[in-house]
Amino acid sequence: MIDDLAKPTNDPARWKAFAEEMDAVLLNIDMDAARRKSSVILTEAEAEAERTKAMAETKKVFLAMQGAQWPLNRTHYTLGHLDAQRLALCCERRLIDWQTAFNAKAAFGTADDVRLMYDQARLLGVNIDLVNPLRYAAKPLLLTPGLRHEGNIETVVQLLKLGADPAQDNGQVYQTAVLEGRADIGRALARHDQSRLLDLNGWVNWARNSRKPKAYEDFRAIWWDYGRFTAADRETLVETKPLGDNTGTLRIIYNFAARRVEEIHEFANPRQNLMNGFTFDEYGEGALEAAREKLIELGGSPSDSGSSLRGKSSVAKPAVFGLGKG
């Protein structure tokens, strides 16, 4: 039956059926025999014979799959739905290469699957590239009529933790995710882009100039939440706001170690900087709590986490050309 299901087809039901049948075969592997090692009573040749026998049925399924010359989408779909521990074993036995299996798990697996495959490969000295896996995980894609890959936020986050570049492909991964309705994936990419290589405001302008109102709203919301903030260090958050009519910039520095806030108005014409400083007890408590949460979200660890910041509900506004705190 599995040979019949392996035949080339665009029927998504047959894709799913084959993946289920193949997973069942892998789950029947005798893992003890498949990993048998030689000993004082078992030669290496005898141990290898046991390992080969344990993988015999699985090997037949891989040969059927590879002989059918599937498109890459179906290969990824199938491998991505297999048990991760046993898929790693198949990679060890060279029934499939590590990178292809990892790409598949990036698209269709879980965060734990991705971590397991990555760690197992590294233990064997195999280098895993993260560029294509992030593309497969982040970009929604029509696999075959009636079956779509909608993106995988769980594996996107795991890949970013492993070191994937959120700004890769000149931001095209970010753009595609947001345009395809996965603003949550876009937000994950933006949150991990502390190097500021992803031009978040540039995509806001692109969407506005391209007259894409939904994309404009999504890109702008992401920029509001992440493009304006930088974790300068574990204890310091910097918020940057453009002033109206391109007159300059308001930079707010929340220093949790010193328990101080500095507001720096950087005016463009005439070119000058004006600064106002506040202790935490003089600053708005709501603003301080929001800044603390944002710093933690961006990887910081303010020393007073969990304690009251004791800010006041309001703060005197800097009198600079009639501008308020903004």
C-alpha atoms as one frame of an Amber mdcrd trajectory, in Angstrom:
protein
   0.000   0.000   0.000   2.759   2.436   0.866   4.337   1.995  -2.589   1.025
   3.032  -4.143   0.755   6.081  -1.865   4.308   7.094  -2.833   3.330   7.617
  -6.477   3.492  11.236  -7.721   0.211  13.050  -7.107  -1.196  16.471  -6.275
  -3.891  14.974  -4.056  -3.307  16.346  -0.539  -5.176  13.401   1.004  -2.598
  11.019  -0.442   0.240  13.244   0.816  -1.200  13.030   4.314  -1.845   9.286
   4.066   1.718   8.543   2.996   3.150  10.689   5.798   1.027   8.824   8.345
   2.038   5.414   6.962   5.708   6.375   6.923   5.546   7.683  10.486   4.004
   4.389  11.585   6.917   2.501  10.022   9.433   4.700  11.837   7.622   4.277
  15.154   7.991   0.507  14.781  11.785   0.725  14.640  13.427  -1.247  17.448
  15.590   1.623  18.716  17.778  -0.653  20.861  18.630  -2.807  17.854  19.007
   0.187  15.576  21.680   1.611  17.887  23.321  -1.692  18.807  27.015  -1.378
  19.640  29.700  -4.026  19.534  30.775  -5.606  22.815  32.887  -8.450  24.163
  30.206 -10.881  23.024  29.148  -9.066  19.836  31.491  -8.198  16.984  31.132
  -4.943  15.047  29.972  -6.915  11.993  27.252  -8.598  14.073  26.199  -5.269
  15.612  25.996  -3.675  12.170  23.884  -6.581  10.958  21.405  -5.943  13.769
  21.348  -2.221  13.022  20.757  -2.871   9.330  17.944  -5.340  10.043  16.235
  -2.878  12.403  16.221  -0.219   9.672  15.276  -2.499   6.745  11.571  -1.549
   6.504  12.353   2.124   6.969  14.944   1.985   4.222  12.354   0.532   1.827
  10.030   3.463   2.497  12.787   6.009   1.882  13.699   4.267  -1.371  10.053
   4.379  -2.479   9.859   8.061  -1.625  13.098   8.944  -3.380  12.281   6.798
  -6.413   9.011   8.680  -6.945  10.999  11.899  -7.560   8.658  14.103  -5.595
   8.706  17.901  -5.665  10.538  19.407  -2.703   7.284  20.599  -1.125   6.029
  17.033  -0.707   9.364  15.808   0.626   9.361  18.532   3.266   5.731  17.928
   4.149   6.354  14.207   4.662   9.600  14.468   6.622   8.213  17.312   8.692
   5.447  15.086  10.038   7.717  12.218  11.147   8.870  11.493  14.682  11.924
  13.706  15.214  14.026  11.236  17.203  13.566   8.534  14.591  14.094  10.987
  11.735  17.430  11.894  13.314  18.280   8.194  13.406  17.508   7.978   9.672
  19.923  10.851   9.105  22.576   9.033  11.126  22.017   5.957   8.952  22.285
   8.171   5.841  18.817   7.398   4.570  18.262  11.157   4.224  20.636  14.103
   4.616  20.561  16.232   7.743  19.902  19.548   6.014  16.844  18.336   4.118
  15.405  16.791   7.269  16.111  19.949   9.253  14.497  22.138   6.569  11.400
  19.947   6.764  11.180  20.193  10.540  11.647  23.971  10.336   8.552  24.155
   8.142   6.289  21.529   9.697   7.784  20.489  13.021   7.836  21.911  16.525
  10.410  23.996  18.352  11.514  20.857  20.206  11.918  18.996  16.891  14.145
  21.742  15.512  16.256  21.866  18.665  16.637  18.068  18.737  17.656  17.828
  15.071  20.095  20.721  15.425  21.742  19.306  18.540  21.974  15.767  17.132
  23.592  17.022  13.939  26.161  19.081  15.850  27.066  16.098  18.042  28.046
  14.294  14.847  29.998  17.270  13.477  27.357  18.192  10.875  26.948  21.910
  10.203  23.348  23.023   9.749  22.616  26.097   7.644  19.836  28.314   9.033
  19.109  30.448   5.957  16.743  28.154   4.068  15.097  26.780   7.222  14.013
  30.312   8.194  12.551  30.843   4.725  10.609  27.592   4.913   9.384  28.318
   8.441   8.383  31.951   7.949   6.877  32.073   4.469   3.310  30.866   3.841
   3.196  28.778   0.670   0.732  26.790  -1.430   2.096  23.237  -1.380  -0.449
  21.664  -3.699  -4.065  22.571  -4.557  -6.000  22.181  -1.329  -2.987  22.215
   0.998  -1.113  25.287   2.249   1.775  25.853   4.583   0.701  28.848   6.667
   4.053  29.549   8.296   5.299  28.247  11.637   5.766  30.844  14.364   7.011
  28.229  16.855   9.932  27.107  14.725  10.669  30.663  13.539  11.296  31.694
  17.145  13.469  28.624  17.757  15.525  29.283  14.618  16.083  32.881  15.718
  17.283  31.611  19.109  19.718  29.331  17.272  21.143  32.327  15.395  19.100
  32.740  12.205  19.276  36.259  10.741  15.893  38.041  11.059  16.905  40.510
   8.335  18.066  37.919   5.794  17.257  38.325   2.093  17.254  42.117   2.585
  14.092  41.853   4.648  12.176  39.796   2.092  11.394  37.050   4.619   9.920
  39.707   6.921   7.995  41.383   4.104   6.502  38.140   2.770   5.376  36.955
   6.201   3.544  40.205   6.914   2.028  40.473   3.424   0.766  36.880   3.690
  -1.081  37.689   6.891   1.499  36.450   9.396   2.171  39.672  11.269   2.950
  37.516  14.317   5.938  36.056  12.454   6.926  39.562  11.380   6.830  40.648
  15.013   9.055  37.733  16.036  11.606  38.711  13.378  11.494  42.364  14.444
  11.853  41.483  18.139  15.074  39.577  17.457  16.574  42.283  15.210  18.501
  44.179  17.858  21.307  44.767  15.351  18.871  47.040  13.453  19.627  45.451
  10.074  15.895  45.135   9.393  14.587  48.500   8.178  11.196  48.419   9.898
  10.312  52.020   9.083  11.360  51.467   5.469   8.681  48.794   5.068   6.101
  51.158   6.569   6.974  53.712   3.883   6.992  51.021   1.187   3.481  49.871
   2.092   2.183  53.444   2.193   3.748  54.352  -1.163   2.503  51.061  -2.674
  -1.046  51.812  -1.446  -1.348  48.622   0.577  -3.489  49.775   3.525  -3.621
  46.449   5.412   0.134  45.924   5.068   0.712  49.546   6.078  -1.249  49.045
   9.307   0.616  45.812  10.105   4.078  47.197   9.311   3.347  50.374  11.275
   2.135  48.449  14.330   5.312  46.351  14.307   7.465  49.458  13.962   5.661
  51.085  16.894   6.347  48.069  19.084   9.923  47.266  18.032  11.397  49.767
  15.590  11.407  52.543  18.193  13.113  50.510  20.932  16.670  49.328  21.522
  18.083  47.416  24.474  21.346  49.319  24.926  22.381  46.863  27.634  20.719
  44.639  30.245  19.681  47.652  32.317  18.987  50.323  29.685  16.181  50.801
  27.172  16.302  53.524  24.526  13.063  54.706  22.915  13.261  56.925  19.835
  10.292  58.949  18.566  10.250  61.211  15.510   8.843  64.668  16.259   6.078
  66.107  14.107   6.804  67.618  10.676  10.301  66.071  10.638  11.513  68.692
  13.097  13.704  66.266  15.004  13.735  63.303  17.369  12.834  62.632  20.991
  15.122  60.039  22.553  14.093  58.627  25.947  16.700  56.652  27.898  15.405
  54.437  30.714  18.352  53.528  32.956  17.154  50.925  35.456  20.531  50.588
  37.144  20.656  54.319  37.975  16.853  54.568  38.296  16.830  57.588  36.013
  15.167  58.686  32.780  16.757  61.114  30.350  14.675  62.810  27.640  16.788
  64.227  24.836  15.134  66.434  22.211  17.314  66.439  19.106  16.125  69.275
  16.841  17.099  69.465  13.189  16.637  73.178  12.483  18.241  74.891  14.220
  20.451  71.941  15.111  20.502  71.588  18.908  19.908  69.074  21.687  17.918
  69.805  24.838  17.847  67.352  27.739  15.602  66.827  30.754  16.511  64.348
  33.490  14.207  62.618  35.988  14.540  60.128  38.804  12.162  57.155  38.704
  10.188  58.755  41.573   9.584  61.787  39.347   8.498  59.863  36.258   5.186
  58.341  35.188   4.762  54.861  36.668   2.898  53.564  33.623   5.717  54.598
  31.308   8.298  52.974  33.582   6.383  49.691  33.788   5.950  49.609  29.999
   9.665  50.298  29.534  10.607  47.546  31.977   8.385  45.023  30.167   9.816
  46.048  26.795  13.419  45.751  28.021  12.736  42.247  29.327  11.034  41.323
  26.040  14.135  42.463  24.156  16.433  40.322  26.285  17.331  42.745  29.061
  17.174  41.986  32.777  16.553  45.152  34.821  17.810  44.655  38.354  14.565
  45.746  40.002  12.340  43.304  38.096   9.454  42.221  40.284   9.632  45.273
  42.555   7.673  48.512  42.438   9.218  51.300  40.409   7.413  53.880  42.575
   6.916  56.309  39.724   4.420  59.133  40.023   1.320  59.219  37.854   2.402
  62.366  36.044   5.577  64.281  35.282   6.377  67.853  34.476   6.679  68.348
  30.719   9.818  69.914  29.259   9.053  73.400  28.002  10.793  73.298  24.614
   9.023  75.314  21.913   5.738  74.316  23.530   6.389  70.575  23.082   5.327
  68.075  25.726   6.844  64.745  26.698   5.449  63.196  23.472
